[in-house]
Amino acid sequence: MPVVNRIAAYADDMKTWRRWLHAHPELKLDCHETAGFVVDKLRAFGVDEIHEGIARSGLVAIIEGQGPGRTIGLRADMDALPMDEETGLDHASTVPGRMHACGHDGHTTMLLGAARYLAETRAFSGRVALIFQPAEEDIGGGRIMVEEGIMERFGIDEVYALHNEPGQPFGTFSTTPGPIMAAVDTFRIHIRGQGGHGAYPHEAVDPIPAALAIAQGCQTIVSRNNPPREDLVVSVTMVQSGSADNVIPEKAFVGGTVRTFTPGIRDMVERRMGEIVAGSAAAYGVEALLDYERGYPPTVNHEGEVEKAAAVAREVAGDAAVKIDRPREMGAEDFSYMLEARPGAFLFLGQGEGPSVHHPKYDFNDEIAPIGASFFARLVERLNPL
């Protein structure tokens, strides 16, 4: 596997960086210590510009090539998840209730590795914009960075990102043109009845039957309202009510997630959910309010950029290790906002067997960091040759 020799030479440094990041996880937009670590490394590498405070703790660094040319954007996410770690590793999280369970510590490390090499060699024209983004897991730091104008401010022409993937063969790349990950919406349904004694239900207005009817009704959207060839997930993940066995509660709550790929299906789900909530409220004599929040849009790769990225991945990993017909999946990514703003591609990098992302025993495989860094570096050199 032709990893760039210079990058392979500092693989141990990358492992050290990654494990420090893993031990010091931060959440949402508050990735200030992580950003400080990144800035210190970038300054030591000799990048040309560092612009901080974008999306609160995000940053963009610029490396100038030799001569005029386009600006290639490379993105890494920096935030962790609000969960406890159960790996027992020496570099495990030092912060209770926070864990790098999705590998963003590894993504940041891979981009730092590419930055070090590109700043040393500068064997490309144009320039590179290194995007270090907070809040991928929540809020949408990618959206905020786009809204704050990074594409225009730094003249970014194309943008690319990698995500590690446990369970896929080590060092393999996979992607697809068009939709690769779904849009994500959240629904919260608040139901109010009238509380009372469990022995006298006729004197109360029980919100629980309405909550159960709404939960069951929402499941029929997939089976009865959605065209069978359209991908759709409606998952009721929370049904909450009550505090004692002999008390009819006043309130109930139903919540969950919706995953779609097309605007028409997204609109249909929101409409039908509103109808189900309103109809159930009338049927059971309760008040019910639907809060339907539209989140990240689908992550849609651009065909030409997928072809460019795949060619570079084959150079790094070999033809047999690159797949460009990956089935789209129902997870979501806020890199979608960057792909709405500029042409680009999102790829997965297999890290071998092990616990999945978002699992308390997950850990990023440090052995793939030089592969990902080599991909980023070669991508710039091939897209912007001297």
C-alpha positions as a Markdown table, in Angstrom:
| # | Residue | x | y | z |
|---|---|---|---|---|
| 1 | Met | 0.0 | 0.0 | 0.0 |
| 2 | Pro | 1.9 | 3.1 | -1.2 |
| 3 | Val | 1.4 | 5.5 | 1.7 |
| 4 | Val | 3.5 | 8.6 | 1.2 |
| 5 | Asn | 6.9 | 7.8 | 2.7 |
| 6 | Arg | 7.3 | 11.2 | 4.4 |
| 7 | Ile | 3.9 | 10.7 | 6.1 |
| 8 | Ala | 4.8 | 7.2 | 7.1 |
| 9 | Ala | 7.9 | 8.5 | 8.8 |
| 10 | Tyr | 5.9 | 10.5 | 11.3 |
| 11 | Ala | 3.2 | 7.9 | 12.0 |
| 12 | Asp | 4.3 | 7.7 | 15.6 |
| 13 | Asp | 3.9 | 11.4 | 16.0 |
| 14 | Met | 0.4 | 11.1 | 14.6 |
| 15 | Lys | -0.4 | 8.4 | 17.0 |
| 16 | Thr | 0.7 | 10.6 | 19.9 |
| 17 | Trp | -1.4 | 13.5 | 18.6 |
| 18 | Arg | -4.5 | 11.3 | 18.2 |
| 19 | Arg | -4.2 | 9.8 | 21.6 |
| 20 | Trp | -3.9 | 13.2 | 23.3 |
| 21 | Leu | -7.0 | 14.3 | 21.5 |
| 22 | His | -8.8 | 11.2 | 22.5 |
| 23 | Ala | -8.0 | 11.8 | 26.2 |
| 24 | His | -9.3 | 15.4 | 26.0 |
| 25 | Pro | -12.7 | 15.2 | 24.3 |
| 26 | Glu | -14.9 | 18.3 | 23.9 |
| 27 | Leu | -18.5 | 18.8 | 22.8 |
| 28 | Lys | -20.5 | 20.7 | 20.3 |
| 29 | Leu | -19.2 | 24.2 | 19.5 |
| 30 | Asp | -16.9 | 24.3 | 22.6 |
| 31 | Cys | -13.8 | 22.6 | 21.1 |
| 32 | His | -11.4 | 25.3 | 22.3 |
| 33 | Glu | -8.7 | 23.1 | 23.8 |
| 34 | Thr | -8.8 | 20.9 | 20.7 |
| 35 | Ala | -8.6 | 23.9 | 18.4 |
| 36 | Gly | -5.7 | 25.3 | 20.5 |
| 37 | Phe | -3.8 | 21.9 | 20.0 |
| 38 | Val | -4.5 | 22.1 | 16.3 |
| 39 | Val | -3.3 | 25.7 | 16.0 |
| 40 | Asp | 0.0 | 24.9 | 17.9 |
| 41 | Lys | 0.7 | 22.0 | 15.5 |
| 42 | Leu | -0.1 | 24.1 | 12.4 |
| 43 | Arg | 2.1 | 26.9 | 13.5 |
| 44 | Ala | 5.0 | 24.5 | 14.0 |
| 45 | Phe | 4.4 | 23.1 | 10.5 |
| 46 | Gly | 4.7 | 26.6 | 9.0 |
| 47 | Val | 1.3 | 27.0 | 7.4 |
| 48 | Asp | 0.7 | 30.4 | 5.9 |
| 49 | Glu | -2.5 | 31.5 | 7.5 |
| 50 | Ile | -4.6 | 30.5 | 10.5 |
| 51 | His | -8.1 | 31.9 | 10.9 |
| 52 | Glu | -9.7 | 31.1 | 14.3 |
| 53 | Gly | -13.1 | 31.6 | 16.0 |
| 54 | Ile | -15.2 | 30.4 | 13.1 |
| 55 | Ala | -18.4 | 28.7 | 14.4 |
| 56 | Arg | -17.1 | 29.6 | 17.8 |
| 57 | Ser | -14.1 | 27.2 | 18.0 |
| 58 | Gly | -13.6 | 26.1 | 14.4 |
| 59 | Leu | -10.7 | 27.3 | 12.2 |
| 60 | Val | -9.4 | 27.4 | 8.7 |
| 61 | Ala | -5.7 | 27.2 | 7.8 |
| 62 | Ile | -4.2 | 28.1 | 4.4 |
| 63 | Ile | -1.2 | 26.5 | 2.8 |
| 64 | Glu | 0.0 | 28.2 | -0.4 |
| 65 | Gly | 1.3 | 26.1 | -3.2 |
| 66 | Gln | 3.8 | 27.1 | -5.9 |
| 67 | Gly | 2.0 | 29.3 | -8.4 |
| 68 | Pro | -1.6 | 30.2 | -9.1 |
| 69 | Gly | -4.4 | 27.7 | -9.0 |
| 70 | Arg | -7.6 | 26.6 | -7.4 |
| 71 | Thr | -8.3 | 26.2 | -3.6 |
| 72 | Ile | -9.0 | 22.7 | -2.4 |
| 73 | Gly | -10.9 | 22.4 | 0.9 |
| 74 | Leu | -10.2 | 19.5 | 3.2 |
| 75 | Arg | -12.4 | 19.1 | 6.2 |
| 76 | Ala | -12.0 | 17.3 | 9.6 |
| 77 | Asp | -14.5 | 17.3 | 12.5 |
| 78 | Met | -13.2 | 17.8 | 16.1 |
| 79 | Asp | -16.1 | 17.2 | 18.5 |
| 80 | Ala | -16.8 | 14.2 | 20.7 |
| 81 | Leu | -20.0 | 12.6 | 22.1 |
| 82 | Pro | -21.7 | 13.0 | 25.5 |
| 83 | Met | -21.2 | 9.4 | 26.7 |
| 84 | Asp | -18.9 | 7.5 | 29.1 |
| 85 | Glu | -16.0 | 5.5 | 27.7 |
| 86 | Glu | -15.5 | 1.8 | 28.5 |
| 87 | Thr | -12.3 | 0.9 | 26.7 |
| 88 | Gly | -10.0 | 0.9 | 29.7 |
| 89 | Leu | -7.2 | 2.1 | 27.4 |
| 90 | Asp | -4.2 | 4.2 | 28.7 |
| 91 | His | -5.4 | 7.1 | 26.5 |
| 92 | Ala | -9.1 | 6.8 | 27.4 |
| 93 | Ser | -11.1 | 9.9 | 28.0 |
| 94 | Thr | -10.1 | 11.9 | 31.1 |
| 95 | Val | -13.4 | 13.7 | 31.1 |
| 96 | Pro | -16.4 | 11.8 | 32.6 |
| 97 | Gly | -19.4 | 11.8 | 30.3 |
| 98 | Arg | -17.4 | 12.7 | 27.2 |
| 99 | Met | -15.8 | 10.3 | 24.7 |
| 100 | His | -14.4 | 10.4 | 21.2 |
| 101 | Ala | -16.7 | 7.5 | 20.1 |
| 102 | Cys | -16.9 | 8.5 | 16.4 |
| 103 | Gly | -13.3 | 8.9 | 15.5 |
| 104 | His | -13.2 | 12.7 | 15.1 |
| 105 | Asp | -9.9 | 12.6 | 17.0 |
| 106 | Gly | -8.6 | 10.4 | 14.1 |
| 107 | His | -10.1 | 12.7 | 11.4 |
| 108 | Thr | -8.3 | 15.7 | 13.0 |
| 109 | Thr | -5.1 | 13.7 | 13.2 |
| 110 | Met | -5.3 | 12.7 | 9.5 |
| 111 | Leu | -5.8 | 16.3 | 8.4 |
| 112 | Leu | -2.9 | 17.4 | 10.6 |
| 113 | Gly | -0.7 | 14.7 | 9.0 |
| 114 | Ala | -1.6 | 16.0 | 5.5 |
| 115 | Ala | -1.0 | 19.6 | 6.6 |
| 116 | Arg | 2.5 | 18.8 | 7.9 |
| 117 | Tyr | 3.4 | 17.1 | 4.6 |
| 118 | Leu | 1.9 | 19.7 | 2.4 |
| 119 | Ala | 3.5 | 22.6 | 4.3 |
| 120 | Glu | 6.9 | 20.9 | 4.0 |
| 121 | Thr | 6.8 | 19.9 | 0.3 |
| 122 | Arg | 4.4 | 22.4 | -1.4 |
| 123 | Ala | 4.5 | 20.2 | -4.5 |
| 124 | Phe | 1.2 | 21.7 | -5.8 |
| 125 | Ser | -0.2 | 24.8 | -7.3 |
| 126 | Gly | -3.0 | 27.0 | -5.9 |
| 127 | Arg | -3.6 | 26.5 | -2.2 |
| 128 | Val | -5.2 | 24.3 | 0.4 |
| 129 | Ala | -7.9 | 25.3 | 2.9 |
| 130 | Leu | -7.7 | 23.0 | 6.0 |
| 131 | Ile | -11.1 | 23.1 | 7.7 |
| 132 | Phe | -11.3 | 22.0 | 11.3 |
| 133 | Gln | -14.9 | 22.0 | 12.3 |
| 134 | Pro | -16.7 | 21.7 | 15.7 |
| 135 | Ala | -20.2 | 20.3 | 16.4 |
| 136 | Glu | -20.7 | 17.7 | 13.7 |
| 137 | Glu | -22.6 | 15.5 | 16.2 |
| 138 | Asp | -25.0 | 18.2 | 17.2 |
| 139 | Ile | -26.0 | 21.7 | 16.2 |
| 140 | Gly | -24.3 | 21.5 | 12.8 |
| 141 | Gly | -20.9 | 23.2 | 12.9 |
| 142 | Gly | -20.6 | 22.6 | 9.2 |
| 143 | Arg | -23.7 | 24.6 | 8.5 |
| 144 | Ile | -22.5 | 27.4 | 10.7 |
| 145 | Met | -19.1 | 27.6 | 9.0 |
| 146 | Val | -20.8 | 27.7 | 5.6 |
| 147 | Glu | -23.2 | 30.4 | 6.9 |
| 148 | Glu | -20.3 | 32.4 | 8.2 |
| 149 | Gly | -18.9 | 32.5 | 4.7 |
| 150 | Ile | -15.9 | 30.2 | 4.6 |
| 151 | Met | -16.4 | 29.1 | 1.0 |
| 152 | Glu | -16.4 | 32.7 | -0.2 |
| 153 | Arg | -13.9 | 34.1 | 2.3 |
| 154 | Phe | -11.2 | 31.6 | 1.4 |
| 155 | Gly | -12.2 | 31.1 | -2.3 |
| 156 | Ile | -12.8 | 27.3 | -1.8 |
| 157 | Asp | -13.5 | 25.6 | -5.2 |
| 158 | Glu | -13.9 | 22.0 | -4.1 |
| 159 | Val | -14.2 | 20.3 | -0.7 |
| 160 | Tyr | -13.5 | 16.7 | 0.5 |
| 161 | Ala | -13.8 | 14.7 | 3.8 |
| 162 | Leu | -13.0 | 11.2 | 5.1 |
| 163 | His | -14.8 | 9.2 | 7.8 |
| 164 | Asn | -13.4 | 6.1 | 9.5 |
| 165 | Glu | -15.5 | 2.9 | 9.3 |
| 166 | Pro | -15.2 | 0.0 | 11.7 |
| 167 | Gly | -16.2 | -3.3 | 10.3 |
| 168 | Gln | -14.9 | -2.6 | 6.8 |
| 169 | Pro | -11.5 | -4.1 | 5.7 |
| 170 | Phe | -8.5 | -2.2 | 6.8 |
| 171 | Gly | -7.3 | 0.5 | 4.4 |
| 172 | Thr | -10.2 | 0.3 | 2.0 |
| 173 | Phe | -12.1 | 3.3 | 0.6 |
| 174 | Ser | -15.8 | 3.4 | -0.3 |
| 175 | Thr | -18.0 | 6.1 | -1.7 |
| 176 | Thr | -20.7 | 6.7 | -4.3 |
| 177 | Pro | -21.9 | 9.5 | -6.5 |
| 178 | Gly | -25.2 | 11.1 | -5.5 |
| 179 | Pro | -26.8 | 10.6 | -2.1 |
| 180 | Ile | -24.5 | 8.7 | 0.4 |
| 181 | Met | -26.1 | 9.6 | 3.7 |
| 182 | Ala | -29.7 | 10.7 | 4.6 |
| 183 | Ala | -31.3 | 13.8 | 5.9 |
| 184 | Val | -32.1 | 13.7 | 9.6 |
| 185 | Asp | -35.2 | 15.3 | 11.2 |
| 186 | Thr | -36.4 | 15.1 | 14.9 |
| 187 | Phe | -39.9 | 15.0 | 16.1 |
| 188 | Arg | -41.1 | 15.8 | 19.7 |
| 189 | Ile | -44.8 | 15.4 | 20.5 |
| 190 | His | -46.1 | 16.9 | 23.7 |
| 191 | Ile | -49.5 | 15.5 | 24.9 |
| 192 | Arg | -51.6 | 17.0 | 27.7 |
| 193 | Gly | -54.7 | 15.5 | 29.3 |
| 194 | Gln | -56.0 | 15.7 | 32.8 |
| 195 | Gly | -54.4 | 13.8 | 35.6 |
| 196 | Gly | -56.3 | 11.8 | 38.2 |
| 197 | His | -56.5 | 8.7 | 40.4 |
| 198 | Gly | -55.9 | 5.4 | 38.6 |
| 199 | Ala | -59.0 | 3.9 | 40.2 |
| 200 | Tyr | -61.2 | 6.6 | 38.7 |
| 201 | Pro | -60.1 | 6.9 | 35.0 |
| 202 | His | -63.5 | 8.3 | 34.0 |
| 203 | Glu | -62.7 | 11.5 | 36.0 |
| 204 | Ala | -59.4 | 12.0 | 34.2 |
| 205 | Val | -58.3 | 12.5 | 30.6 |
| 206 | Asp | -55.6 | 9.9 | 30.1 |
| 207 | Pro | -52.7 | 11.0 | 27.8 |
| 208 | Ile | -51.2 | 7.6 | 27.6 |
| 209 | Pro | -53.7 | 6.0 | 25.1 |
| 210 | Ala | -53.2 | 9.0 | 22.9 |
| 211 | Ala | -49.4 | 8.7 | 23.1 |
| 212 | Leu | -49.5 | 5.0 | 22.2 |
| 213 | Ala | -51.9 | 5.6 | 19.3 |
| 214 | Ile | -49.6 | 8.4 | 18.0 |
| 215 | Ala | -46.5 | 6.1 | 18.3 |
| 216 | Gln | -48.3 | 3.3 | 16.4 |
| 217 | Gly | -49.7 | 5.7 | 13.8 |
| 218 | Cys | -46.3 | 7.2 | 13.0 |
| 219 | Gln | -45.0 | 3.7 | 12.2 |
| 220 | Thr | -47.6 | 3.3 | 9.5 |
| 221 | Ile | -46.1 | 6.3 | 7.5 |
| 222 | Val | -43.4 | 4.0 | 6.2 |
| 223 | Ser | -45.6 | 1.0 | 5.4 |
| 224 | Arg | -48.7 | 2.8 | 4.1 |
| 225 | Asn | -47.8 | 6.3 | 2.9 |
| 226 | Asn | -44.3 | 5.9 | 1.5 |
| 227 | Pro | -43.6 | 4.5 | -2.0 |
| 228 | Pro | -41.9 | 1.2 | -1.4 |
| 229 | Arg | -38.9 | 2.0 | -3.5 |
| 230 | Glu | -38.1 | 5.2 | -1.6 |
| 231 | Asp | -35.8 | 4.9 | 1.4 |
| 232 | Leu | -37.4 | 6.1 | 4.7 |
| 233 | Val | -36.9 | 5.5 | 8.4 |
| 234 | Val | -39.4 | 6.7 | 11.1 |
| 235 | Ser | -38.2 | 5.6 | 14.5 |
| 236 | Val | -40.1 | 6.3 | 17.7 |
| 237 | Thr | -37.3 | 6.2 | 20.2 |
| 238 | Met | -39.0 | 7.8 | 23.3 |
| 239 | Val | -42.4 | 7.3 | 24.9 |
| 240 | Gln | -42.5 | 8.8 | 28.4 |
| 241 | Ser | -45.2 | 9.4 | 30.9 |
| 242 | Gly | -46.3 | 8.6 | 34.5 |
| 243 | Ser | -44.7 | 8.4 | 37.9 |
| 244 | Ala | -46.8 | 6.0 | 39.9 |
| 245 | Asp | -48.9 | 2.9 | 39.4 |
| 246 | Asn | -52.1 | 4.4 | 40.8 |
| 247 | Val | -51.8 | 7.9 | 39.2 |
| 248 | Ile | -53.1 | 8.8 | 35.7 |
| 249 | Pro | -50.6 | 11.4 | 34.6 |
| 250 | Glu | -51.4 | 14.8 | 33.1 |
| 251 | Lys | -48.7 | 14.7 | 30.3 |
| 252 | Ala | -47.1 | 12.3 | 27.9 |
| 253 | Phe | -44.2 | 12.6 | 25.4 |
| 254 | Val | -43.4 | 10.8 | 22.2 |
| 255 | Gly | -40.2 | 11.5 | 20.3 |
| 256 | Gly | -37.9 | 10.1 | 17.6 |
| 257 | Thr | -36.1 | 10.5 | 14.4 |
| 258 | Val | -36.9 | 10.6 | 10.6 |
| 259 | Arg | -34.4 | 9.8 | 7.9 |
| 260 | Thr | -35.1 | 10.6 | 4.2 |
| 261 | Phe | -33.4 | 11.4 | 0.9 |
| 262 | Thr | -35.8 | 13.5 | -1.1 |
| 263 | Pro | -37.7 | 16.8 | -0.3 |
| 264 | Gly | -41.0 | 15.3 | -1.3 |
| 265 | Ile | -40.8 | 12.4 | 1.1 |
| 266 | Arg | -39.6 | 14.7 | 3.8 |
| 267 | Asp | -42.6 | 17.0 | 3.3 |
| 268 | Met | -45.0 | 14.0 | 3.3 |
| 269 | Val | -43.7 | 12.6 | 6.6 |
| 270 | Glu | -44.1 | 16.0 | 8.3 |
| 271 | Arg | -47.6 | 16.4 | 6.9 |
| 272 | Arg | -48.7 | 12.9 | 7.8 |
| 273 | Met | -47.3 | 13.1 | 11.3 |
| 274 | Gly | -49.2 | 16.3 | 11.9 |
| 275 | Glu | -52.4 | 14.7 | 10.7 |
| 276 | Ile | -51.8 | 11.6 | 13.0 |
| 277 | Val | -51.2 | 13.9 | 16.0 |
| 278 | Ala | -54.2 | 16.1 | 15.4 |
| 279 | Gly | -56.5 | 13.1 | 14.7 |
| 280 | Ser | -55.3 | 11.2 | 17.8 |
| 281 | Ala | -55.8 | 14.3 | 19.9 |
| 282 | Ala | -59.4 | 14.6 | 18.8 |
| 283 | Ala | -60.1 | 10.9 | 19.2 |
| 284 | Tyr | -58.8 | 10.8 | 22.8 |
| 285 | Gly | -59.8 | 14.3 | 23.9 |
| 286 | Val | -56.3 | 15.5 | 24.7 |
| 287 | Glu | -54.2 | 18.4 | 23.5 |
| 288 | Ala | -51.2 | 17.4 | 21.4 |
| 289 | Leu | -48.4 | 19.6 | 19.9 |
| 290 | Leu | -46.0 | 18.4 | 17.2 |
| 291 | Asp | -42.6 | 20.0 | 17.2 |
| 292 | Tyr | -41.0 | 18.8 | 13.9 |
| 293 | Glu | -37.4 | 20.0 | 13.5 |
| 294 | Arg | -35.6 | 19.6 | 10.2 |
| 295 | Gly | -32.0 | 18.9 | 10.7 |
| 296 | Tyr | -29.1 | 18.0 | 8.4 |
| 297 | Pro | -29.9 | 17.7 | 4.7 |
| 298 | Pro | -28.9 | 14.5 | 2.8 |
| 299 | Thr | -25.2 | 14.2 | 2.0 |
| 300 | Val | -25.0 | 14.3 | -1.8 |
| 301 | Asn | -21.7 | 13.6 | -3.5 |
| 302 | His | -20.8 | 15.2 | -6.8 |
| 303 | Glu | -20.1 | 12.7 | -9.6 |
| 304 | Gly | -17.1 | 14.3 | -11.0 |
| 305 | Glu | -15.5 | 14.8 | -7.7 |
| 306 | Val | -16.2 | 11.2 | -6.7 |
| 307 | Glu | -14.3 | 10.1 | -9.8 |
| 308 | Lys | -11.3 | 12.4 | -8.9 |
| 309 | Ala | -11.2 | 11.2 | -5.3 |
| 310 | Ala | -11.5 | 7.5 | -6.3 |
| 311 | Ala | -8.6 | 7.8 | -8.6 |
| 312 | Val | -6.4 | 9.2 | -5.8 |
| 313 | Ala | -7.7 | 6.5 | -3.4 |
| 314 | Arg | -6.7 | 3.8 | -5.9 |
| 315 | Glu | -3.2 | 5.4 | -6.1 |
| 316 | Val | -2.9 | 5.2 | -2.3 |
| 317 | Ala | -4.7 | 1.9 | -1.6 |
| 318 | Gly | -4.8 | -0.1 | -4.9 |
| 319 | Asp | -7.6 | -0.7 | -7.3 |
| 320 | Ala | -9.1 | -3.6 | -5.3 |
| 321 | Ala | -9.4 | -1.5 | -2.2 |
| 322 | Val | -11.6 | 1.2 | -3.7 |
| 323 | Lys | -15.4 | 0.9 | -4.1 |
| 324 | Ile | -17.5 | 3.6 | -5.7 |
| 325 | Asp | -20.9 | 1.9 | -5.7 |
| 326 | Arg | -21.4 | 2.0 | -1.9 |
| 327 | Pro | -25.1 | 1.7 | -1.0 |
| 328 | Arg | -26.4 | 4.9 | 0.5 |
| 329 | Glu | -27.2 | 4.7 | 4.2 |
| 330 | Met | -29.6 | 6.2 | 6.7 |
| 331 | Gly | -27.0 | 7.9 | 9.0 |
| 332 | Ala | -26.5 | 11.6 | 8.6 |
| 333 | Glu | -23.6 | 14.1 | 8.3 |
| 334 | Asp | -23.3 | 17.8 | 8.5 |
| 335 | Phe | -20.6 | 17.8 | 5.7 |
| 336 | Ser | -23.8 | 17.8 | 3.7 |
| 337 | Tyr | -23.9 | 21.6 | 4.0 |
| 338 | Met | -20.5 | 22.0 | 2.6 |
| 339 | Leu | -21.4 | 19.8 | -0.4 |
| 340 | Glu | -24.5 | 22.0 | -1.0 |
| 341 | Ala | -22.2 | 25.0 | -1.1 |
| 342 | Arg | -19.4 | 23.5 | -3.3 |
| 343 | Pro | -18.6 | 20.4 | -5.4 |
| 344 | Gly | -16.9 | 17.6 | -3.5 |
| 345 | Ala | -17.0 | 14.1 | -2.1 |
| 346 | Phe | -17.4 | 12.3 | 1.2 |
| 347 | Leu | -15.6 | 8.9 | 1.5 |
| 348 | Phe | -15.3 | 6.2 | 4.2 |
| 349 | Leu | -12.0 | 4.6 | 5.1 |
| 350 | Gly | -12.2 | 1.1 | 6.6 |
| 351 | Gln | -10.3 | 0.5 | 9.8 |
| 352 | Gly | -10.8 | -3.2 | 10.3 |
| 353 | Glu | -12.9 | -5.2 | 12.8 |
| 354 | Gly | -13.9 | -3.7 | 16.2 |
| 355 | Pro | -16.7 | -1.9 | 18.0 |
| 356 | Ser | -18.8 | 0.4 | 15.9 |
| 357 | Val | -18.8 | 4.2 | 16.1 |
| 358 | His | -20.9 | 5.6 | 19.0 |
| 359 | His | -20.1 | 2.4 | 21.0 |
| 360 | Pro | -18.5 | 2.9 | 24.5 |
| 361 | Lys | -15.7 | 0.5 | 23.6 |
| 362 | Tyr | -14.9 | 2.1 | 20.2 |
| 363 | Asp | -11.4 | 3.4 | 19.5 |
| 364 | Phe | -10.0 | 4.9 | 16.3 |
| 365 | Asn | -7.4 | 2.6 | 14.6 |
| 366 | Asp | -4.2 | 4.6 | 14.5 |
| 367 | Glu | -2.8 | 2.4 | 11.7 |
| 368 | Ile | -5.1 | 4.0 | 9.2 |
| 369 | Ala | -4.1 | 7.6 | 10.0 |
| 370 | Pro | -1.1 | 7.6 | 7.5 |
| 371 | Ile | -3.4 | 6.2 | 4.8 |
| 372 | Gly | -6.0 | 9.0 | 5.3 |
| 373 | Ala | -3.3 | 11.6 | 5.5 |
| 374 | Ser | -1.7 | 10.3 | 2.3 |
| 375 | Phe | -5.1 | 10.4 | 0.6 |
| 376 | Phe | -5.6 | 14.1 | 1.5 |
| 377 | Ala | -2.0 | 15.0 | 0.5 |
| 378 | Arg | -2.1 | 13.2 | -2.9 |
| 379 | Leu | -5.6 | 14.6 | -3.6 |
| 380 | Val | -4.2 | 18.1 | -3.4 |
| 381 | Glu | -1.2 | 17.2 | -5.5 |
| 382 | Arg | -3.3 | 15.5 | -8.2 |
| 383 | Leu | -6.0 | 18.1 | -8.4 |
| 384 | Asn | -3.6 | 21.0 | -8.4 |
| 385 | Pro | -0.4 | 19.7 | -10.1 |
| 386 | Leu | 2.6 | 21.9 | -10.6 |
